[in-house]
């Protein structure tokens, strides 16, 4: 695997740890809310905050899934091909994935920009300024688009060098164990 792809994997490993810690904090917050309700009280806003946390952690977590080759792919045909053919499918897969991530990040900016210009806040008791969760969500999509594009370029570079084993290490599908 190229050094850039290896660096990206290390960064996404750390991102995944942060995402996991945020999810654990959300679980703790939810458990405290459940206990508070049993005692006749409530913290309020747990459902709203957990929704934001899920959106944000998902947008950041998909980059980790990408570098760990954990995205779902139907590779019935790919498995039957020679390394050159598998590399073609891997490049095509990365091209589609990075293209989709770029479009979502691009369109997500429009949503965030509108929120920033209007100063929108959630129609909830917390009245959360929506630019906060949307900024974190959008940044995750930008990171995913960047990660996918870096892996695509790394895979293409290795493909052009006829290093199909490296293409598989960067963009291939993880088989069942």
C-alpha positions as protocol buffer text, in pm:
chain_id: "A"
residue {
  index: 1
  type: UNK
  ca { x: 0 y: 0 z: 0 }
}
residue {
  index: 2
  type: UNK
  ca { x: 132 y: 345 z: -80 }
}
residue {
  index: 3
  type: UNK
  ca { x: 255 y: 569 z: 199 }
}
residue {
  index: 4
  type: UNK
  ca { x: -25 y: 820 z: 137 }
}
residue {
  index: 5
  type: UNK
  ca { x: -291 y: 549 z: 166 }
}
residue {
  index: 6
  type: UNK
  ca { x: -119 y: 417 z: 480 }
}
residue {
  index: 7
  type: UNK
  ca { x: -116 y: 766 z: 633 }
}
residue {
  index: 8
  type: UNK
  ca { x: -483 y: 807 z: 547 }
}
residue {
  index: 9
  type: UNK
  ca { x: -559 y: 475 z: 717 }
}
residue {
  index: 10
  type: UNK
  ca { x: -377 y: 588 z: 1034 }
}
residue {
  index: 11
  type: UNK
  ca { x: -565 y: 918 z: 1040 }
}
residue {
  index: 12
  type: UNK
  ca { x: -898 y: 741 z: 990 }
}
residue {
  index: 13
  type: UNK
  ca { x: -810 y: 498 z: 1271 }
}
residue {
  index: 14
  type: UNK
  ca { x: -784 y: 797 z: 1502 }
}
residue {
  index: 15
  type: UNK
  ca { x: -1103 y: 949 z: 1363 }
}
residue {
  index: 16
  type: UNK
  ca { x: -1280 y: 619 z: 1437 }
}
residue {
  index: 17
  type: UNK
  ca { x: -1160 y: 629 z: 1798 }
}
residue {
  index: 18
  type: UNK
  ca { x: -1297 y: 983 z: 1839 }
}
residue {
  index: 19
  type: UNK
  ca { x: -1625 y: 879 z: 1674 }
}
residue {
  index: 20
  type: UNK
  ca { x: -1650 y: 580 z: 1908 }
}
residue {
  index: 21
  type: UNK
  ca { x: -1587 y: 798 z: 2214 }
}
residue {
  index: 22
  type: UNK
  ca { x: -1855 y: 1044 z: 2101 }
}
residue {
  index: 23
  type: UNK
  ca { x: -2101 y: 756 z: 2058 }
}
residue {
  index: 24
  type: UNK
  ca { x: -2014 y: 622 z: 2404 }
}
residue {
  index: 25
  type: UNK
  ca { x: -2073 y: 968 z: 2551 }
}
residue {
  index: 26
  type: UNK
  ca { x: -2411 y: 978 z: 2375 }
}
residue {
  index: 27
  type: UNK
  ca { x: -2497 y: 637 z: 2521 }
}
residue {
  index: 28
  type: UNK
  ca { x: -2399 y: 758 z: 2869 }
}
residue {
  index: 29
  type: UNK
  ca { x: -2608 y: 1072 z: 2821 }
}
residue {
  index: 30
  type: UNK
  ca { x: -2904 y: 857 z: 2715 }
}
residue {
  index: 31
  type: UNK
  ca { x: -2864 y: 625 z: 3015 }
}
residue {
  index: 32
  type: UNK
  ca { x: -2855 y: 924 z: 3250 }
}
residue {
  index: 33
  type: UNK
  ca { x: -3174 y: 1054 z: 3085 }
}
residue {
  index: 34
  type: UNK
  ca { x: -3343 y: 715 z: 3134 }
}
residue {
  index: 35
  type: UNK
  ca { x: -3243 y: 709 z: 3501 }
}
residue {
  index: 36
  type: UNK
  ca { x: -3357 y: 1069 z: 3548 }
}
residue {
  index: 37
  type: UNK
  ca { x: -3698 y: 986 z: 3400 }
}
residue {
  index: 38
  type: UNK
  ca { x: -3735 y: 692 z: 3638 }
}
residue {
  index: 39
  type: UNK
  ca { x: -3673 y: 937 z: 3922 }
}
residue {
  index: 40
  type: UNK
  ca { x: -3932 y: 1180 z: 3789 }
}
residue {
  index: 41
  type: UNK
  ca { x: -3698 y: 1426 z: 3617 }
}
residue {
  index: 42
  type: UNK
  ca { x: -3550 y: 1478 z: 3275 }
}
residue {
  index: 43
  type: UNK
  ca { x: -3241 y: 1635 z: 3121 }
}
residue {
  index: 44
  type: UNK
  ca { x: -3432 y: 1723 z: 2804 }
}
residue {
  index: 45
  type: UNK
  ca { x: -3302 y: 1726 z: 2452 }
}
residue {
  index: 46
  type: UNK
  ca { x: -3137 y: 1385 z: 2456 }
}
residue {
  index: 47
  type: UNK
  ca { x: -3332 y: 1269 z: 2150 }
}
residue {
  index: 48
  type: UNK
  ca { x: -3234 y: 1582 z: 1956 }
}
residue {
  index: 49
  type: UNK
  ca { x: -2869 y: 1563 z: 2052 }
}
residue {
  index: 50
  type: UNK
  ca { x: -2848 y: 1190 z: 1979 }
}
residue {
  index: 51
  type: UNK
  ca { x: -2989 y: 1254 z: 1631 }
}
residue {
  index: 52
  type: UNK
  ca { x: -2718 y: 1510 z: 1565 }
}
residue {
  index: 53
  type: UNK
  ca { x: -2455 y: 1273 z: 1704 }
}
residue {
  index: 54
  type: UNK
  ca { x: -2571 y: 992 z: 1476 }
}
residue {
  index: 55
  type: UNK
  ca { x: -2556 y: 1213 z: 1166 }
}
residue {
  index: 56
  type: UNK
  ca { x: -2215 y: 1355 z: 1253 }
}
residue {
  index: 57
  type: UNK
  ca { x: -2054 y: 1027 z: 1357 }
}
residue {
  index: 58
  type: UNK
  ca { x: -2187 y: 854 z: 1048 }
}
residue {
  index: 59
  type: UNK
  ca { x: -2046 y: 1117 z: 815 }
}
residue {
  index: 60
  type: UNK
  ca { x: -1704 y: 1085 z: 980 }
}
residue {
  index: 61
  type: UNK
  ca { x: -1718 y: 708 z: 1029 }
}
residue {
  index: 62
  type: UNK
  ca { x: -1767 y: 622 z: 662 }
}
residue {
  index: 63
  type: UNK
  ca { x: -1409 y: 729 z: 591 }
}
residue {
  index: 64
  type: UNK
  ca { x: -1287 y: 471 z: 840 }
}
residue {
  index: 65
  type: UNK
  ca { x: -1507 y: 208 z: 677 }
}
residue {
  index: 66
  type: UNK
  ca { x: -1355 y: 305 z: 342 }
}
residue {
  index: 67
  type: UNK
  ca { x: -994 y: 265 z: 452 }
}
residue {
  index: 68
  type: UNK
  ca { x: -1080 y: -64 z: 623 }
}
residue {
  index: 69
  type: UNK
  ca { x: -1253 y: -186 z: 305 }
}
residue {
  index: 70
  type: UNK
  ca { x: -1571 y: -242 z: 503 }
}
residue {
  index: 71
  type: UNK
  ca { x: -1817 y: -87 z: 258 }
}
residue {
  index: 72
  type: UNK
  ca { x: -2060 y: -335 z: 112 }
}
residue {
  index: 73
  type: UNK
  ca { x: -1972 y: -443 z: -240 }
}
residue {
  index: 74
  type: UNK
  ca { x: -2118 y: -714 z: -454 }
}
residue {
  index: 75
  type: UNK
  ca { x: -1807 y: -876 z: -591 }
}
residue {
  index: 76
  type: UNK
  ca { x: -1938 y: -1200 z: -739 }
}
residue {
  index: 77
  type: UNK
  ca { x: -1798 y: -1114 z: -1083 }
}
residue {
  index: 78
  type: UNK
  ca { x: -1484 y: -947 z: -948 }
}
residue {
  index: 79
  type: UNK
  ca { x: -1378 y: -1265 z: -764 }
}
residue {
  index: 80
  type: UNK
  ca { x: -1364 y: -1458 z: -1092 }
}
residue {
  index: 81
  type: UNK
  ca { x: -1135 y: -1213 z: -1271 }
}
residue {
  index: 82
  type: UNK
  ca { x: -759 y: -1201 z: -1311 }
}
residue {
  index: 83
  type: UNK
  ca { x: -577 y: -929 z: -1110 }
}
residue {
  index: 84
  type: UNK
  ca { x: -597 y: -680 z: -1399 }
}
residue {
  index: 85
  type: UNK
  ca { x: -975 y: -722 z: -1422 }
}
residue {
  index: 86
  type: UNK
  ca { x: -1018 y: -694 z: -1044 }
}
residue {
  index: 87
  type: UNK
  ca { x: -812 y: -375 z: -1050 }
}
residue {
  index: 88
  type: UNK
  ca { x: -1040 y: -229 z: -1319 }
}
residue {
  index: 89
  type: UNK
  ca { x: -1346 y: -304 z: -1102 }
}
residue {
  index: 90
  type: UNK
  ca { x: -1172 y: -158 z: -796 }
}
residue {
  index: 91
  type: UNK
  ca { x: -1086 y: 163 z: -982 }
}
residue {
  index: 92
  type: UNK
  ca { x: -1442 y: 189 z: -1114 }
}
residue {
  index: 93
  type: UNK
  ca { x: -1579 y: 134 z: -763 }
}
residue {
  index: 94
  type: UNK
  ca { x: -1353 y: 403 z: -615 }
}
residue {
  index: 95
  type: UNK
  ca { x: -1441 y: 641 z: -898 }
}
residue {
  index: 96
  type: UNK
  ca { x: -1813 y: 601 z: -830 }
}
residue {
  index: 97
  type: UNK
  ca { x: -1767 y: 626 z: -454 }
}
residue {
  index: 98
  type: UNK
  ca { x: -1548 y: 936 z: -464 }
}
residue {
  index: 99
  type: UNK
  ca { x: -1780 y: 1097 z: -720 }
}
residue {
  index: 100
  type: UNK
  ca { x: -2079 y: 1036 z: -495 }
}
residue {
  index: 101
  type: UNK
  ca { x: -1895 y: 1168 z: -188 }
}
residue {
  index: 102
  type: UNK
  ca { x: -1790 y: 1481 z: -375 }
}
residue {
  index: 103
  type: UNK
  ca { x: -2148 y: 1546 z: -489 }
}
residue {
  index: 104
  type: UNK
  ca { x: -2287 y: 1499 z: -137 }
}
residue {
  index: 105
  type: UNK
  ca { x: -2020 y: 1729 z: 11 }
}
residue {
  index: 106
  type: UNK
  ca { x: -2083 y: 1987 z: -261 }
}
residue {
  index: 107
  type: UNK
  ca { x: -2460 y: 1979 z: -212 }
}
residue {
  index: 108
  type: UNK
  ca { x: -2420 y: 1968 z: 166 }
}
residue {
  index: 109
  type: UNK
  ca { x: -2241 y: 2301 z: 152 }
}
residue {
  index: 110
  type: UNK
  ca { x: -2555 y: 2453 z: -2 }
}
residue {
  index: 111
  type: UNK
  ca { x: -2758 y: 2334 z: 296 }
}
residue {
  index: 112
  type: UNK
  ca { x: -2504 y: 2468 z: 545 }
}
residue {
  index: 113
  type: UNK
  ca { x: -2468 y: 2797 z: 357 }
}
residue {
  index: 114
  type: UNK
  ca { x: -2843 y: 2855 z: 367 }
}
residue {
  index: 115
  type: UNK
  ca { x: -2849 y: 2779 z: 739 }
}
residue {
  index: 116
  type: UNK
  ca { x: -2564 y: 3023 z: 799 }
}
residue {
  index: 117
  type: UNK
  ca { x: -2730 y: 3297 z: 597 }
}
residue {
  index: 118
  type: UNK
  ca { x: -3067 y: 3261 z: 770 }
}
residue {
  index: 119
  type: UNK
  ca { x: -2939 y: 3187 z: 1120 }
}
residue {
  index: 120
  type: UNK
  ca { x: -3178 y: 2891 z: 1139 }
}
residue {
  index: 121
  type: UNK
  ca { x: -3225 y: 2706 z: 1464 }
}
residue {
  index: 122
  type: UNK
  ca { x: -3404 y: 2385 z: 1546 }
}
residue {
  index: 123
  type: UNK
  ca { x: -3776 y: 2405 z: 1614 }
}
residue {
  index: 124
  type: UNK
  ca { x: -3726 y: 2226 z: 1946 }
}
residue {
  index: 125
  type: UNK
  ca { x: -3702 y: 2326 z: 2313 }
}
residue {
  index: 126
  type: UNK
  ca { x: -3320 y: 2341 z: 2280 }
}
residue {
  index: 127
  type: UNK
  ca { x: -3340 y: 2575 z: 1978 }
}
residue {
  index: 128
  type: UNK
  ca { x: -3002 y: 2447 z: 1863 }
}
residue {
  index: 129
  type: UNK
  ca { x: -2837 y: 2675 z: 1607 }
}
residue {
  index: 130
  type: UNK
  ca { x: -2839 y: 2434 z: 1313 }
}
residue {
  index: 131
  type: UNK
  ca { x: -2505 y: 2551 z: 1177 }
}
residue {
  index: 132
  type: UNK
  ca { x: -2334 y: 2363 z: 1462 }
}
residue {
  index: 133
  type: UNK
  ca { x: -2444 y: 2006 z: 1382 }
}
residue {
  index: 134
  type: UNK
  ca { x: -2457 y: 2081 z: 1008 }
}
residue {
  index: 135
  type: UNK
  ca { x: -2097 y: 2207 z: 1008 }
}
residue {
  index: 136
  type: UNK
  ca { x: -1976 y: 1892 z: 1181 }
}
residue {
  index: 137
  type: UNK
  ca { x: -2184 y: 1674 z: 947 }
}
residue {
  index: 138
  type: UNK
  ca { x: -2062 y: 1857 z: 637 }
}
residue {
  index: 139
  type: UNK
  ca { x: -1697 y: 1840 z: 750 }
}
residue {
  index: 140
  type: UNK
  ca { x: -1733 y: 1462 z: 776 }
}
residue {
  index: 141
  type: UNK
  ca { x: -1858 y: 1445 z: 418 }
}
residue {
  index: 142
  type: UNK
  ca { x: -1573 y: 1666 z: 299 }
}
residue {
  index: 143
  type: UNK
  ca { x: -1328 y: 1437 z: 478 }
}
residue {
  index: 144
  type: UNK
  ca { x: -1492 y: 1133 z: 317 }
}
residue {
  index: 145
  type: UNK
  ca { x: -1472 y: 1295 z: -29 }
}
residue {
  index: 146
  type: UNK
  ca { x: -1107 y: 1379 z: 31 }
}
residue {
  index: 147
  type: UNK
  ca { x: -1030 y: 1029 z: 162 }
}
residue {
  index: 148
  type: UNK
  ca { x: -1203 y: 861 z: -132 }
}
residue {
  index: 149
  type: UNK
  ca { x: -1028 y: 1088 z: -381 }
}
residue {
  index: 150
  type: UNK
  ca { x: -686 y: 1021 z: -226 }
}
residue {
  index: 151
  type: UNK
  ca { x: -748 y: 647 z: -239 }
}
residue {
  index: 152
  type: UNK
  ca { x: -868 y: 675 z: -599 }
}
residue {
  index: 153
  type: UNK
  ca { x: -553 y: 861 z: -701 }
}
residue {
  index: 154
  type: UNK
  ca { x: -335 y: 612 z: -513 }
}
residue {
  index: 155
  type: UNK
  ca { x: -513 y: 319 z: -677 }
}
residue {
  index: 156
  type: UNK
  ca { x: -484 y: 478 z: -1022 }
}
residue {
  index: 157
  type: UNK
  ca { x: -113 y: 544 z: -970 }
}
residue {
  index: 158
  type: UNK
  ca { x: -54 y: 182 z: -877 }
}
residue {
  index: 159
  type: UNK
  ca { x: -273 y: 62 z: -1163 }
}
residue {
  index: 160
  type: UNK
  ca { x: -67 y: 262 z: -1413 }
}
residue {
  index: 161
  type: UNK
  ca { x: 246 y: 103 z: -1265 }
}
residue {
  index: 162
  type: UNK
  ca { x: 81 y: -241 z: -1315 }
}
residue {
  index: 163
  type: UNK
  ca { x: 95 y: -301 z: -939 }
}
residue {
  index: 164
  type: UNK
  ca { x: -242 y: -474 z: -913 }
}
residue {
  index: 165
  type: UNK
  ca { x: -165 y: -615 z: -568 }
}
residue {
  index: 166
  type: UNK
  ca { x: -135 y: -258 z: -431 }
}
residue {
  index: 167
  type: UNK
  ca { x: -457 y: -159 z: -609 }
}
residue {
  index: 168
  type: UNK
  ca { x: -628 y: -445 z: -429 }
}
residue {
  index: 169
  type: UNK
  ca { x: -476 y: -339 z: -95 }
}
residue {
  index: 170
  type: UNK
  ca { x: -599 y: 18 z: -145 }
}
residue {
  index: 171
  type: UNK
  ca { x: -935 y: -24 z: -316 }
}
residue {
  index: 172
  type: UNK
  ca { x: -1017 y: -392 z: -321 }
}
residue {
  index: 173
  type: UNK
  ca { x: -1303 y: -568 z: -151 }
}
residue {
  index: 174
  type: UNK
  ca { x: -1236 y: -748 z: 174 }
}
residue {
  index: 175
  type: UNK
  ca { x: -1342 y: -1108 z: 134 }
}
residue {
  index: 176
  type: UNK
  ca { x: -1526 y: -1312 z: 390 }
}
residue {
  index: 177
  type: UNK
  ca { x: -1304 y: -1471 z: 652 }
}
